[in-house]
């Protein structure tokens, strides 16, 4: 893996895209992987159309698409409650066949545990 296109959900309501991008950049830095982040549009029907410019400009060797599968954020009394299931799917550059999938229940906007889990799986699967 040399260049990773990180494809993020359309907004920061549940997952802070900047924090996720920074966490992946930091975690993959020791492996000399360059990370570029892009965002899904709200009306993304053909994801490859939305990704086309990023792929042409960045030429990723792999792409990791992150989706919010299930999300709930709110409060109970004075306590803030968050429960989100993230799904990450790894593809080769412009490929359409999933190489690996990751699921993680996020309990705060801090993505560090999810990023660590994905990076560990990338290592054990031989991508790093």
N, CA, C and O atoms as a Tinker XYZ file with bonds, in Angstrom:
   512  protein
     1  N      0.848000   -1.173000    0.000000    73     2
     2  CA     0.000000    0.000000    0.000000    64     1     3
     3  C      0.892000    1.233000    0.000000    63     2     4     5
     4  O      1.760000    1.399000    0.857000    81     3
     5  N      0.653000    2.089000   -0.982000    73     3     6
     6  CA     1.433000    3.323000   -1.081000    64     5     7
     7  C      0.583000    4.574000   -0.899000    63     6     8     9
     8  O      0.977000    5.508000   -0.201000    81     7
     9  N     -0.599000    4.582000   -1.539000    73     7    10
    10  CA    -1.494000    5.733000   -1.468000    64     9    11
    11  C     -2.900000    5.234000   -1.160000    63    10    12    13
    12  O     -3.434000    4.377000   -1.865000    81    11
    13  N     -3.492000    5.779000   -0.101000    73    11    14
    14  CA    -4.821000    5.364000    0.338000    64    13    15
    15  C     -5.802000    6.521000    0.189000    63    14    16    17
    16  O     -5.612000    7.590000    0.769000    81    15
    17  N     -6.851000    6.293000   -0.596000    73    15    18
    18  CA    -7.948000    7.257000   -0.672000    64    17    19
    19  C     -8.959000    6.863000    0.392000    63    18    20    21
    20  O     -9.524000    5.769000    0.356000    81    19
    21  N     -9.177000    7.752000    1.323000    73    19    22
    22  CA   -10.102000    7.537000    2.423000    64    21    23
    23  C    -11.400000    8.241000    2.053000    63    22    24    25
    24  O    -11.427000    9.467000    1.939000    81    23
    25  N    -12.474000    7.482000    1.864000    73    23    26
    26  CA   -13.755000    8.052000    1.444000    64    25    27
    27  C    -14.685000    8.102000    2.645000    63    26    28    29
    28  O    -15.084000    7.066000    3.176000    81    27
    29  N    -15.027000    9.313000    3.068000    73    27    30
    30  CA   -15.746000    9.545000    4.313000    64    29    31
    31  C    -17.234000    9.818000    4.088000    63    30    32    33
    32  O    -17.641000   10.211000    2.994000    81    31
    33  N    -18.041000    9.607000    5.131000    73    31    34
    34  CA   -19.468000    9.943000    5.052000    64    33    35
    35  C    -19.661000   11.434000    4.746000    63    34    36    37
    36  O    -18.729000   12.222000    4.912000    81    35
    37  N    -20.859000   11.826000    4.302000    73    35    38
    38  CA   -21.075000   13.183000    3.804000    64    37    39
    39  C    -20.985000   14.323000    4.817000    63    38    40    41
    40  O    -20.795000   15.470000    4.414000    81    39
    41  N    -21.112000   14.054000    6.098000    73    39    42
    42  CA   -21.056000   15.158000    7.060000    64    41    43
    43  C    -20.402000   14.706000    8.360000    63    42    44    45
    44  O    -20.088000   13.531000    8.547000    81    43
    45  N    -20.209000   15.667000    9.244000    73    43    46
    46  CA   -19.526000   15.403000   10.520000    64    45    47
    47  C    -20.486000   15.200000   11.681000    63    46    48    49
    48  O    -20.063000   15.236000   12.836000    81    47
    49  N    -21.774000   14.986000   11.404000    73    47    50
    50  CA   -22.747000   14.835000   12.488000    64    49    51
    51  C    -22.398000   13.695000   13.423000    63    50    52    53
    52  O    -22.549000   13.822000   14.638000    81    51
    53  N    -21.936000   12.590000   12.876000    73    51    54
    54  CA   -21.637000   11.410000   13.680000    64    53    55
    55  C    -20.143000   11.156000   13.751000    63    54    56    57
    56  O    -19.628000   10.773000   14.801000    81    55
    57  N    -19.455000   11.361000   12.663000    73    55    58
    58  CA   -18.036000   11.037000   12.574000    64    57    59
    59  C    -17.271000   12.265000   12.092000    63    58    60    61
    60  O    -17.566000   12.798000   11.022000    81    59
    61  N    -16.300000   12.713000   12.867000    73    59    62
    62  CA   -15.512000   13.890000   12.530000    64    61    63
    63  C    -14.491000   13.510000   11.455000    63    62    64    65
    64  O    -13.479000   12.869000   11.739000    81    63
    65  N    -14.773000   13.915000   10.226000    73    63    66
    66  CA   -13.931000   13.549000    9.091000    64    65    67
    67  C    -12.488000   13.995000    9.222000    63    66    68    69
    68  O    -11.575000   13.254000    8.860000    81    67
    69  N    -12.270000   15.204000    9.738000    73    67    70
    70  CA   -10.901000   15.702000    9.901000    64    69    71
    71  C    -10.126000   14.844000   10.897000    63    70    72    73
    72  O     -8.958000   14.528000   10.672000    81    71
    73  N    -10.777000   14.469000   11.994000    73    71    74
    74  CA   -10.114000   13.622000   12.993000    64    73    75
    75  C     -9.793000   12.243000   12.429000    63    74    76    77
    76  O     -8.724000   11.694000   12.693000    81    75
    77  N    -10.719000   11.684000   11.654000    73    75    78
    78  CA   -10.490000   10.370000   11.049000    64    77    79
    79  C     -9.321000   10.438000   10.073000    63    78    80    81
    80  O     -8.433000    9.585000   10.095000    81    79
    81  N     -9.327000   11.449000    9.225000    73    79    82
    82  CA    -8.255000   11.620000    8.248000    64    81    83
    83  C     -6.902000   11.787000    8.932000    63    82    84    85
    84  O     -5.915000   11.168000    8.531000    81    83
    85  N     -6.861000   12.622000    9.961000    73    83    86
    86  CA    -5.615000   12.846000   10.709000    64    85    87
    87  C     -5.158000   11.558000   11.391000    63    86    88    89
    88  O     -3.970000   11.236000   11.377000    81    87
    89  N     -6.099000   10.822000   11.988000    73    87    90
    90  CA    -5.741000    9.573000   12.677000    64    89    91
    91  C     -5.171000    8.547000   11.695000    63    90    92    93
    92  O     -4.187000    7.878000   12.010000    81    91
    93  N     -5.773000    8.415000   10.517000    73    91    94
    94  CA    -5.235000    7.477000    9.522000    64    93    95
    95  C     -3.871000    7.939000    9.012000    63    94    96    97
    96  O     -2.967000    7.121000    8.839000    81    95
    97  N     -3.717000    9.231000    8.772000    73    95    98
    98  CA    -2.432000    9.763000    8.304000    64    97    99
    99  C     -1.337000    9.474000    9.320000    63    98   100   101
   100  O     -0.237000    9.059000    8.954000    81    99
   101  N     -1.637000    9.693000   10.595000    73    99   102
   102  CA    -0.664000    9.446000   11.667000    64   101   103
   103  C     -0.356000    7.952000   11.800000    63   102   104   105
   104  O      0.807000    7.566000   11.918000    81   103
   105  N     -1.389000    7.119000   11.781000    73   103   106
   106  CA    -1.202000    5.674000   11.981000    64   105   107
   107  C     -0.487000    5.013000   10.802000    63   106   108   109
   108  O      0.249000    4.044000   10.986000    81   107
   109  N     -0.701000    5.529000    9.602000    73   107   110
   110  CA    -0.095000    4.904000    8.422000    64   109   111
   111  C      1.230000    5.549000    8.024000    63   110   112   113
   112  O      1.933000    5.032000    7.155000    81   111
   113  N      1.579000    6.677000    8.652000    73   111   114
   114  CA     2.839000    7.361000    8.375000    64   113   115
   115  C      4.070000    6.466000    8.494000    63   114   116   117
   116  O      4.923000    6.484000    7.608000    81   115
   117  N      4.182000    5.676000    9.582000    73   115   118
   118  CA     5.358000    4.803000    9.715000    64   117   119
   119  C      5.485000    3.765000    8.590000    63   118   120   121
   120  O      6.564000    3.208000    8.386000    81   119
   121  N      4.415000    3.508000    7.876000    73   119   122
   122  CA     4.429000    2.545000    6.767000    64   121   123
   123  C      4.616000    3.239000    5.423000    63   122   124   125
   124  O      4.542000    2.607000    4.369000    81   123
   125  N      4.860000    4.558000    5.477000    73   123   126
   126  CA     5.080000    5.373000    4.273000    64   125   127
   127  C      3.863000    5.396000    3.348000    63   126   128   129
   128  O      4.004000    5.491000    2.129000    81   127
   129  N      2.673000    5.310000    3.934000    73   127   130
   130  CA     1.432000    5.373000    3.165000    64   129   131
   131  C      0.941000    6.814000    3.178000    63   130   132   133
   132  O      0.785000    7.417000    4.239000    81   131
   133  N      0.698000    7.361000    1.989000    73   131   134
   134  CA     0.148000    8.706000    1.862000    64   133   135
   135  C     -1.372000    8.585000    1.857000    63   134   136   137
   136  O     -1.932000    7.762000    1.133000    81   135
   137  N     -2.037000    9.411000    2.669000    73   135   138
   138  CA    -3.493000    9.351000    2.794000    64   137   139
   139  C     -4.109000   10.627000    2.231000    63   138   140   141
   140  O     -3.676000   11.735000    2.546000    81   139
   141  N     -5.104000   10.452000    1.411000    73   139   142
   142  CA    -5.902000   11.567000    0.870000    64   141   143
   143  C     -7.349000   11.263000    1.227000    63   142   144   145
   144  O     -7.803000   10.131000    1.062000    81   143
   145  N     -8.078000   12.263000    1.714000    73   143   146
   146  CA    -9.469000   12.047000    2.110000    64   145   147
   147  C    -10.416000   12.737000    1.140000    63   146   148   149
   148  O    -10.120000   13.812000    0.617000    81   147
   149  N    -11.546000   12.107000    0.912000    73   147   150
   150  CA   -12.621000   12.668000    0.108000    64   149   151
   151  C    -13.928000   12.441000    0.837000    63   150   152   153
   152  O    -13.996000   11.658000    1.785000    81   151
   153  N    -14.967000   13.130000    0.390000    73   151   154
   154  CA   -16.276000   13.046000    1.048000    64   153   155
   155  C    -17.345000   12.572000    0.094000    63   154   156   157
   156  O    -17.387000   12.975000   -1.068000    81   155
   157  N    -18.209000   11.713000    0.598000    73   155   158
   158  CA   -19.382000   11.298000   -0.154000    64   157   159
   159  C    -20.355000   12.480000   -0.206000    63   158   160   161
   160  O    -20.380000   13.319000    0.695000    81   159
   161  N    -21.136000   12.529000   -1.253000    73   159   162
   162  CA   -22.187000   13.548000   -1.312000    64   161   163
   163  C    -23.442000   12.974000   -0.665000    63   162   164   165
   164  O    -23.575000   11.756000   -0.543000    81   163
   165  N    -24.336000   13.815000   -0.263000    73   163   166
   166  CA   -25.577000   13.346000    0.366000    64   165   167
   167  C    -26.400000   12.484000   -0.584000    63   166   168   169
   168  O    -27.077000   11.553000   -0.148000    81   167
   169  N    -26.347000   12.785000   -1.863000    73   167   170
   170  CA   -27.161000   12.072000   -2.848000    64   169   171
   171  C    -26.308000   11.118000   -3.685000    63   170   172   173
   172  O    -26.566000   10.916000   -4.871000    81   171
   173  N    -25.316000   10.550000   -3.065000    73   171   174
   174  CA   -24.384000    9.686000   -3.772000    64   173   175
   175  C    -25.090000    8.427000   -4.278000    63   174   176   177
   176  O    -25.379000    7.513000   -3.506000    81   175
   177  N    -25.361000    8.393000   -5.569000    73   175   178
   178  CA   -25.994000    7.223000   -6.173000    64   177   179
   179  C    -24.955000    6.335000   -6.833000    63   178   180   181
   180  O    -25.010000    5.110000   -6.726000    81   179
   181  N    -24.022000    6.955000   -7.508000    73   179   182
   182  CA   -22.928000    6.221000   -8.141000    64   181   183
   183  C    -21.638000    6.722000   -7.507000    63   182   184   185
   184  O    -21.089000    7.740000   -7.926000    81   183
   185  N    -21.167000    6.019000   -6.517000    73   183   186
   186  CA   -19.993000    6.447000   -5.753000    64   185   187
   187  C    -18.783000    6.669000   -6.658000    63   186   188   189
   188  O    -17.991000    7.580000   -6.418000    81   187
   189  N    -18.636000    5.856000   -7.683000    73   187   190
   190  CA   -17.480000    6.002000   -8.568000    64   189   191
   191  C    -17.492000    7.353000   -9.279000    63   190   192   193
   192  O    -16.428000    7.898000   -9.573000    81   191
   193  N    -18.677000    7.906000   -9.562000    73   191   194
   194  CA   -18.750000    9.240000  -10.167000    64   193   195
   195  C    -18.224000   10.294000   -9.210000    63   194   196   197
   196  O    -17.466000   11.178000   -9.609000    81   195
   197  N    -18.626000   10.205000   -7.940000    73   195   198
   198  CA   -18.147000   11.158000   -6.938000    64   197   199
   199  C    -16.642000   11.029000   -6.714000    63   198   200   201
   200  O    -15.971000   12.026000   -6.446000    81   199
   201  N    -16.119000    9.840000   -6.817000    73   199   202
   202  CA   -14.704000    9.592000   -6.533000    64   201   203
   203  C    -13.796000    9.856000   -7.737000    63   202   204   205
   204  O    -12.575000    9.911000   -7.594000    81   203
   205  N    -14.378000   10.016000   -8.894000    73   203   206
   206  CA   -13.605000   10.089000  -10.135000    64   205   207
   207  C    -12.480000   11.130000  -10.100000    63   206   208   209
   208  O    -11.336000   10.809000  -10.420000    81   207
   209  N    -12.789000   12.362000   -9.718000    73   207   210
   210  CA   -11.769000   13.418000   -9.686000    64   209   211
   211  C    -10.663000   13.099000   -8.685000    63   210   212   213
   212  O     -9.483000   13.288000   -8.979000    81   211
   213  N    -11.042000   12.618000   -7.504000    73   211   214
   214  CA   -10.035000   12.288000   -6.487000    64   213   215
   215  C     -9.125000   11.170000   -6.980000    63   214   216   217
   216  O     -7.914000   11.207000   -6.760000    81   215
   217  N     -9.700000   10.186000   -7.640000    73   215   218
   218  CA    -8.908000    9.057000   -8.150000    64   217   219
   219  C     -7.976000    9.511000   -9.270000    63   218   220   221
   220  O     -6.815000    9.104000   -9.318000    81   219
   221  N     -8.480000   10.350000  -10.165000    73   219   222
   222  CA    -7.635000   10.842000  -11.256000    64   221   223
   223  C     -6.483000   11.688000  -10.748000    63   222   224   225
   224  O     -5.367000   11.583000  -11.259000    81   223
   225  N     -6.736000   12.531000   -9.741000    73   223   226
   226  CA    -5.694000   13.420000   -9.208000    64   225   227
   227  C     -4.714000   12.711000   -8.287000    63   226   228   229
   228  O     -3.525000   13.027000   -8.294000    81   227
   229  N     -5.192000   11.762000   -7.497000    73   227   230
   230  CA    -4.377000   11.132000   -6.456000    64   229   231
   231  C     -3.813000    9.778000   -6.877000    63   230   232   233
   232  O     -2.754000    9.374000   -6.398000    81   231
   233  N     -4.509000    9.076000   -7.769000    73   231   234
   234  CA    -4.101000    7.751000   -8.239000    64   233   235
   235  C     -3.823000    6.789000   -7.075000    63   234   236   237
   236  O     -2.702000    6.304000   -6.926000    81   235
   237  N     -4.839000    6.516000   -6.253000    73   235   238
   238  CA    -4.617000    5.674000   -5.074000    64   237   239
   239  C     -4.321000    4.222000   -5.438000    63   238   240   241
   240  O     -4.839000    3.693000   -6.422000    81   239
   241  N     -3.484000    3.595000   -4.630000    73   239   242
   242  CA    -3.247000    2.159000   -4.804000    64   241   243
   243  C     -4.348000    1.369000   -4.105000    63   242   244   245
   244  O     -4.644000    0.237000   -4.489000    81   243
   245  N     -4.962000    1.970000   -3.067000    73   243   246
   246  CA    -6.092000    1.369000   -2.354000    64   245   247
   247  C     -7.071000    2.470000   -1.990000    63   246   248   249
   248  O     -6.723000    3.650000   -1.952000    81   247
   249  N     -8.290000    2.061000   -1.725000    73   247   250
   250  CA    -9.310000    3.006000   -1.280000    64   249   251
   251  C    -10.097000    2.368000   -0.149000    63   250   252   253
   252  O    -10.481000    1.200000   -0.221000    81   251
   253  N    -10.329000    3.144000    0.888000    73   251   254
   254  CA   -11.086000    2.688000    2.049000    64   253   255
   255  C    -12.329000    3.552000    2.164000    63   254   256   257
   256  O    -12.246000    4.750000    2.432000    81   255
   257  N    -13.483000    2.929000    1.958000    73   255   258
   258  CA   -14.755000    3.639000    2.035000    64   257   259
   259  C    -15.374000    3.397000    3.403000    63   258   260   261
   260  O    -15.577000    2.253000    3.809000    81   259
   261  N    -15.668000    4.474000    4.103000    73   259   262
   262  CA   -16.245000    4.377000    5.444000    64   261   263
   263  C    -17.694000    4.845000    5.390000    63   262   264   265
   264  O    -18.002000    5.917000    4.870000    81   263
   265  N    -18.560000    4.026000    5.931000    73   263   266
   266  CA   -19.985000    4.342000    5.977000    64   265   267
   267  C    -20.483000    4.244000    7.408000    63   266   268   269
   268  O    -19.986000    3.441000    8.197000    81   267
   269  N    -21.464000    5.065000    7.733000    73   267   270
   270  CA   -22.162000    4.947000    9.000000    64   269   271
   271  C    -23.323000    3.999000    8.738000    63   270   272   273
   272  O    -24.273000    4.353000    8.041000    81   271
   273  N    -23.249000    2.799000    9.293000    73   271   274
   274  CA   -24.261000    1.784000    9.064000    64   273   275
   275  C    -25.485000    2.051000    9.927000    63   274   276   277
   276  O    -26.625000    1.913000    9.483000    81   275
   277  N    -25.227000    2.428000   11.145000    73   275   278
   278  CA   -26.306000    2.665000   12.108000    64   277   279
   279  C    -25.805000    3.727000   13.066000    63   278   280   281
   280  O    -24.688000    3.629000   13.574000    81   279
   281  N    -26.606000    4.725000   13.316000    73   279   282
   282  CA   -26.139000    5.772000   14.194000    64   281   283
   283  C    -27.220000    6.315000   15.077000    63   282   284   285
   284  O    -28.373000    6.460000   14.670000    81   283
   285  N    -26.831000    6.613000   16.298000    73   283   286
   286  CA   -27.752000    7.224000   17.245000    64   285   287
   287  C    -26.933000    8.142000   18.130000    63   286   288   289
   288  O    -25.950000    7.730000   18.745000    81   287
   289  N    -27.351000    9.374000   18.180000    73   287   290
   290  CA   -26.670000   10.343000   19.009000    64   289   291
   291  C    -27.726000   11.174000   19.707000    63   290   292   293
   292  O    -28.688000   11.611000   19.076000    81   291
   293  N    -27.565000   11.395000   20.973000    73   291   294
   294  CA   -28.560000   12.168000   21.711000    64   293   295
   295  C    -28.154000   12.315000   23.152000    63   294   296   297
   296  O    -26.975000   12.228000   23.493000    81   295
   297  N    -29.128000   12.536000   23.987000    73   295   298
   298  CA   -28.820000   12.680000   25.413000    64   297   299
   299  C    -29.918000   12.052000   26.250000    63   298   300   301
   300  O    -31.091000   12.029000   25.877000    81   299
   301  N    -29.501000   11.556000   27.367000    73   299   302
   302  CA   -30.416000   11.032000   28.386000    64   301   303
   303  C    -30.187000   11.868000   29.626000    63   302   304   305
   304  O    -29.199000   11.702000   30.342000    81   303
   305  N    -31.113000   12.760000   29.858000    73   303   306
   306  CA   -30.921000   13.689000   30.967000    64   305   307
   307  C    -29.776000   14.628000   30.634000    63   306   308   309
   308  O    -29.816000   15.310000   29.610000    81   307
   309  N    -28.772000   14.672000   31.467000    73   307   310
   310  CA   -27.618000   15.534000   31.221000    64   309   311
   311  C    -26.439000   14.766000   30.631000    63   310   312   313
   312  O    -25.353000   15.324000   30.473000    81   311
   313  N    -26.648000   13.476000   30.300000    73   311   314
   314  CA   -25.569000   12.636000   29.765000    64   313   315
   315  C    -25.712000   12.513000   28.259000    63   314   316   317
   316  O    -26.781000   12.169000   27.757000    81   315
   317  N    -24.636000   12.793000   27.543000    73   315   318
   318  CA   -24.627000   12.644000   26.085000    64   317   319
   319  C    -24.409000   11.168000   25.735000    63   318   320   321
   320  O    -23.507000   10.523000   26.269000    81   319
   321  N    -25.241000   10.645000   24.837000    73   319   322
   322  CA   -25.177000    9.234000   24.463000    64   321   323
   323  C    -24.920000    9.121000   22.968000    63   322   324   325
   324  O    -25.534000    9.827000   22.168000    81   323
   325  N    -24.007000    8.227000   22.597000    73   323   326
   326  CA   -23.706000    8.035000   21.190000    64   325   327
   327  C    -23.417000    6.564000   20.950000    63   326   328   329
   328  O    -22.647000    5.944000   21.685000    81   327
   329  N    -24.027000    6.018000   19.937000    73   327   330
   330  CA   -23.754000    4.643000   19.535000    64   329   331
   331  C    -23.833000    4.586000   18.026000    63   330   332   333
   332  O    -24.901000    4.773000   17.443000    81   331
   333  N    -22.710000    4.330000   17.400000    73   331   334
   334  CA   -22.622000    4.343000   15.949000    64   333   335
   335  C    -21.885000    3.096000   15.495000    63   334   336   337
   336  O    -20.871000    2.720000   16.082000    81   335
   337  N    -22.395000    2.452000   14.447000    73   335   338
   338  CA   -21.681000    1.338000   13.843000    64   337   339
   339  C    -21.086000    1.832000   12.532000    63   338   340   341
   340  O    -21.801000    2.292000   11.641000    81   339
   341  N    -19.767000    1.729000   12.430000    73   339   342
   342  CA   -19.060000    2.110000   11.214000    64   341   343
   343  C    -18.715000    0.864000   10.423000    63   342   344   345
   344  O    -18.421000   -0.192000   10.984000    81   343
   345  N    -18.759000    1.010000    9.110000    73   343   346
   346  CA   -18.300000   -0.065000    8.239000    64   345   347
   347  C    -17.245000    0.522000    7.318000    63   346   348   349
   348  O    -17.461000    1.554000    6.683000    81   347
   349  N    -16.122000   -0.135000    7.253000    73   347   350
   350  CA   -15.077000    0.245000    6.321000    64   349   351
   351  C    -14.901000   -0.883000    5.323000    63   350   352   353
   352  O    -14.878000   -2.057000    5.695000    81   351
   353  N    -14.776000   -0.524000    4.053000    73   351   354
   354  CA   -14.552000   -1.522000    3.016000    64   353   355
   355  C    -13.317000   -1.109000    2.229000    63   354   356   357
   356  O    -13.232000    0.017000    1.739000    81   355
   357  N    -12.364000   -2.022000    2.111000    73   355   358
   358  CA   -11.113000   -1.759000    1.417000    64   357   359
   359  C    -11.189000   -2.319000   -0.001000    63   358   360   361
   360  O    -11.613000   -3.453000   -0.221000    81   359
   361  N    -10.766000   -1.489000   -0.957000    73   359   362
   362  CA   -10.707000   -1.885000   -2.370000    64   361   363
   363  C     -9.326000   -1.570000   -2.909000    63   362   364   365
   364  O     -8.631000   -0.705000   -2.375000    81   363
   365  N     -8.930000   -2.255000   -3.946000    73   363   366
   366  CA    -7.724000   -1.898000   -4.678000    64   365   367
   367  C     -8.061000   -0.662000   -5.495000    63   366   368   369
   368  O     -9.155000   -0.597000   -6.056000    81   367
   369  N     -7.184000    0.308000   -5.588000    73   367   370
   370  CA    -7.339000    1.556000   -6.349000    64   369   371
   371  C     -8.712000    1.854000   -6.911000    63   370   372   373
   372  O     -9.540000    2.483000   -6.251000    81   371
   373  N     -8.954000    1.403000   -8.127000    73   371   374
   374  CA   -10.240000    1.645000   -8.780000    64   373   375
   375  C    -11.090000    0.385000   -8.817000    63   374   376   377
   376  O    -12.111000    0.349000   -9.505000    81   375
   377  N    -10.687000   -0.644000   -8.091000    73   375   378
   378  CA   -11.396000   -1.918000   -8.100000    64   377   379
   379  C    -12.789000   -1.838000   -7.504000    63   378   380   381
   380  O    -13.131000   -0.898000   -6.786000    81   379
   381  N    -13.574000   -2.841000   -7.821000    73   379   382
   382  CA   -14.950000   -2.906000   -7.308000    64   381   383
   383  C    -15.159000   -4.113000   -6.395000    63   382   384   385
   384  O    -16.227000   -4.263000   -5.802000    81   383
   385  N    -14.158000   -4.964000   -6.278000    73   383   386
   386  CA   -14.272000   -6.157000   -5.450000    64   385   387
   387  C    -13.699000   -5.858000   -4.063000    63   386   388   389
   388  O    -12.525000   -5.507000   -3.948000    81   387
   389  N    -14.505000   -5.992000   -3.018000    73   387   390
   390  CA   -13.994000   -5.729000   -1.663000    64   389   391
   391  C    -12.865000   -6.691000   -1.298000    63   390   392   393
   392  O    -12.963000   -7.898000   -1.520000    81   391
   393  N    -11.795000   -6.137000   -0.736000    73   391   394
   394  CA   -10.667000   -6.945000   -0.280000    64   393   395
   395  C    -10.782000   -7.273000    1.201000    63   394   396   397
   396  O    -10.372000   -8.347000    1.641000    81   395
   397  N    -11.342000   -6.345000    1.963000    73   395   398
   398  CA   -11.495000   -6.526000    3.409000    64   397   399
   399  C    -12.626000   -5.630000    3.886000    63   398   400   401
   400  O    -12.910000   -4.590000    3.293000    81   399
   401  N    -13.273000   -6.061000    4.984000    73   399   402
   402  CA   -14.338000   -5.264000    5.598000    64   401   403
   403  C    -14.066000   -5.136000    7.086000    63   402   404   405
   404  O    -13.530000   -6.045000    7.720000    81   403
   405  N    -14.445000   -3.992000    7.627000    73   403   406
   406  CA   -14.236000   -3.693000    9.038000    64   405   407
   407  C    -15.543000   -3.166000    9.609000    63   406   408   409
   408  O    -16.212000   -2.351000    8.975000    81   407
   409  N    -15.909000   -3.617000   10.788000    73   407   410
   410  CA   -17.075000   -3.095000   11.494000    64   409   411
   411  C    -16.629000   -2.692000   12.886000    63   410   412   413
   412  O    -15.812000   -3.368000   13.511000    81   411
   413  N    -17.172000   -1.590000   13.362000    73   411   414
   414  CA   -16.769000   -1.129000   14.678000    64   413   415
   415  C    -17.897000   -0.305000   15.297000    63   414   416   417
   416  O    -18.485000    0.541000   14.622000    81   415
   417  N    -18.200000   -0.538000   16.547000    73   415   418
   418  CA   -19.191000    0.270000   17.263000    64   417   419
   419  C    -18.449000    1.411000   17.942000    63   418   420   421
   420  O    -17.683000    1.204000   18.883000    81   419
   421  N    -18.687000    2.596000   17.456000    73   419   422
   422  CA   -18.050000    3.812000   17.951000    64   421   423
   423  C    -18.920000    4.411000   19.046000    63   422   424   425
   424  O    -20.127000    4.566000   18.862000    81   423
   425  N    -18.327000    4.745000   20.170000    73   423   426
   426  CA   -19.116000    5.285000   21.277000    64   425   427
   427  C    -18.802000    6.754000   21.558000    63   426   428   429
   428  O    -19.357000    7.350000   22.480000    81   427
   429  N    -17.914000    7.325000   20.761000    73   427   430
   430  CA   -17.633000    8.757000   20.866000    64   429   431
   431  C    -17.158000    9.226000   19.492000    63   430   432   433
   432  O    -16.922000    8.411000   18.600000    81   431
   433  N    -17.021000   10.531000   19.327000    73   431   434
   434  CA   -16.564000   11.052000   18.033000    64   433   435
   435  C    -15.069000   10.816000   17.818000    63   434   436   437
   436  O    -14.560000   11.056000   16.724000    81   435
   437  N    -14.369000   10.354000   18.841000    73   435   438
   438  CA   -12.950000   10.064000   18.712000    64   437   439
   439  C    -12.784000    8.746000   17.956000    63   438   440   441
   440  O    -13.166000    7.696000   18.470000    81   439
   441  N    -12.222000    8.779000   16.747000    73   439   442
   442  CA   -12.146000    7.585000   15.905000    64   441   443
   443  C    -10.912000    6.715000   16.154000    63   442   444   445
   444  O    -10.694000    5.748000   15.424000    81   443
   445  N    -10.105000    7.034000   17.161000    73   443   446
   446  CA    -8.813000    6.371000   17.323000    64   445   447
   447  C     -8.913000    4.849000   17.417000    63   446   448   449
   448  O     -8.104000    4.149000   16.809000    81   447
   449  N     -9.883000    4.322000   18.161000    73   447   450
   450  CA   -10.000000    2.870000   18.291000    64   449   451
   451  C    -10.336000    2.214000   16.956000    63   450   452   453
   452  O     -9.781000    1.169000   16.615000    81   451
   453  N    -11.251000    2.832000   16.195000    73   451   454
   454  CA   -11.616000    2.313000   14.874000    64   453   455
   455  C    -10.398000    2.322000   13.952000    63   454   456   457
   456  O    -10.126000    1.332000   13.273000    81   455
   457  N     -9.675000    3.424000   13.926000    73   455   458
   458  CA    -8.489000    3.542000   13.077000    64   457   459
   459  C     -7.452000    2.500000   13.476000    63   458   460   461
   460  O     -6.865000    1.849000   12.612000    81   459
   461  N     -7.223000    2.335000   14.777000    73   459   462
   462  CA    -6.252000    1.337000   15.248000    64   461   463
   463  C     -6.650000   -0.070000   14.823000    63   462   464   465
   464  O     -5.804000   -0.867000   14.416000    81   463
   465  N     -7.948000   -0.370000   14.920000    73   463   466
   466  CA    -8.441000   -1.687000   14.523000    64   465   467
   467  C     -8.214000   -1.925000   13.027000    63   466   468   469
   468  O     -7.767000   -2.999000   12.626000    81   467
   469  N     -8.523000   -0.919000   12.207000    73   467   470
   470  CA    -8.349000   -1.055000   10.758000    64   469   471
   471  C     -6.874000   -1.231000   10.414000    63   470   472   473
   472  O     -6.522000   -2.106000    9.623000    81   471
   473  N     -6.016000   -0.412000   10.998000    73   471   474
   474  CA    -4.579000   -0.502000   10.715000    64   473   475
   475  C     -4.027000   -1.861000   11.144000    63   474   476   477
   476  O     -3.210000   -2.451000   10.437000    81   475
   477  N     -4.465000   -2.352000   12.285000    73   475   478
   478  CA    -4.013000   -3.680000   12.742000    64   477   479
   479  C     -4.445000   -4.774000   11.759000    63   478   480   481
   480  O     -3.669000   -5.679000   11.451000    81   479
   481  N     -5.678000   -4.686000   11.271000    73   479   482
   482  CA    -6.157000   -5.680000   10.307000    64   481   483
   483  C     -5.388000   -5.555000    8.982000    63   482   484   485
   484  O     -5.094000   -6.565000    8.342000    81   483
   485  N     -5.067000   -4.335000    8.573000    73   483   486
   486  CA    -4.266000   -4.142000    7.357000    64   485   487
   487  C     -2.887000   -4.794000    7.520000    63   486   488   489
   488  O     -2.372000   -5.409000    6.586000    81   487
   489  N     -2.302000   -4.657000    8.700000    73   487   490
   490  CA    -0.995000   -5.280000    8.969000    64   489   491
   491  C     -1.091000   -6.803000    8.918000    63   490   492   493
   492  O     -0.312000   -7.461000    8.229000    81   491
   493  N     -2.060000   -7.358000    9.659000    73   491   494
   494  CA    -2.159000   -8.821000    9.732000    64   493   495
   495  C     -2.595000   -9.437000    8.406000    63   494   496   497
   496  O     -2.338000  -10.614000    8.157000    81   495
   497  N     -3.248000   -8.659000    7.558000    73   495   498
   498  CA    -3.677000   -9.155000    6.255000    64   497   499
   499  C     -2.622000   -8.963000    5.169000    63   498   500   501
   500  O     -2.822000   -9.367000    4.024000    81   499
   501  N     -1.500000   -8.346000    5.532000    73   499   502
   502  CA    -0.397000   -8.196000    4.593000    64   501   503
   503  C     -0.465000   -6.978000    3.682000    63   502   504   505
   504  O      0.285000   -6.904000    2.708000    81   503
   505  N     -1.335000   -6.029000    3.969000    73   503   506
   506  CA    -1.423000   -4.817000    3.153000    64   505   507
   507  C     -0.383000   -3.787000    3.529000    63   506   508   509
   508  O     -0.072000   -2.901000    2.734000    81   507
   509  N      0.165000   -3.890000    4.740000    73   507   510
   510  CA     1.198000   -2.968000    5.207000    64   509   511
   511  C      2.510000   -3.700000    5.427000    63   510   512
   512  O      3.501000   -3.086000    5.821000    81   511
